[in-house]
Amino acid sequence: MIEDIQKRALHRTRILEGQMRGVGRMIESEEYCMDIIAQSRAIQRSLESLNRLLLENHLRTHVSTMFEEGGDHREQAVEELLRAFDFDGR
C-alpha cells in the first residue's frame, strides 16, 4: 500500500470508530432519531471517503500493473472495478 494513502486510510478508520461509538451512545441514550440519522449519514460519507482512498491505492498499484500485463490480468482488473461499483450484475 502506498504509505501516504495507508496513513490517511488508518486515520479515517479511527475517525469512523469514534463516530460509530458516538452513534451507539446516542442510541443508548435514546436521542432524537433525526440526530442519530444525521450521524449515521456522516458515517456513510466517511466510509465513502475511505473507499475512495482504497480505490485510489488499488488503481495506482494493482490495476496499473494488471493493465500493463494485459490479457487475463487486464480483464481481471476490469471485473474488479465493475464489482467495486456494483456494476457486475451480481
N, C-alpha and C positions, 0 to 999 in steps of 0.2 A: 504494500500500500504506500502511496506517496505520503511522505512524512507530514507535510502541511495539511493534507486532507485528513490524515489519520488524527492529528491533533484536534482539528475542527470537528470531526465526527465524534470523537470522545467527549469533547466539550458539550456538543449538542446532546449526547446521551445523558450526561449529568444533569443538564437542564431538564430534559424530559423526565428523568427520575424524580426530580423535585416537583415538577408540575403534576405528575401522577400522584405523588404523596399528598400534594395540596388538594387535589380533587377528592381523594379518599377522605381527607379530613372534612371537606365541605359536605360530602355525602353523610358522614357520620354525624355531623352537627346539624344536619337537615337544613342546610342553607337554601336559599331561593333557587328553584330549578333553573331559571334563566341565567343566573350567575354561574351555576355548575356547567350549563351548556356552553356558556362563553369560554370557560376554562377548557372544556373538552375540545372546542373548536381551536383554541390556541395550541393545544397539544397536537391536533391534526396538522396544523401549519408547521409546527416544529418537526413532526415526523416527515413531512414533505421536504423540509429543509435538509434533514438527514438523508433522505432518499436522493436528493439532488447531489449531495456530496459523494455518496456511494456510487451513483451513476457516473459522475464526473471521473472518479477514480477508475471505474471499470472501463470507461471509454478511453481514457488516457493510457491505460496499461494493457489490459487483456484484449479489448476489442481492436485496438490499433494493430497489435501483434497478429491477431487472428485474421484481420483483413490482409495484412502483408503476406501471410502464409497462403491465403487463398483457398480455393476448393472447399472441402468439407469444413475447414476451420472458419472460413468466411460465412458459410451457411449457418454454422452453429452460433456465430456472433449475431447474425440477423435474427435467428429464432430466440435467442436470449433477450434481445432488445424488444422484440414483439411481446414476449412473455412479461417483461418488466412493465410494459404499458398495458397489459391485459388485452393485447390485440391478436392473440394466437387462437382465440375461439374455444379455449378450454375452460 
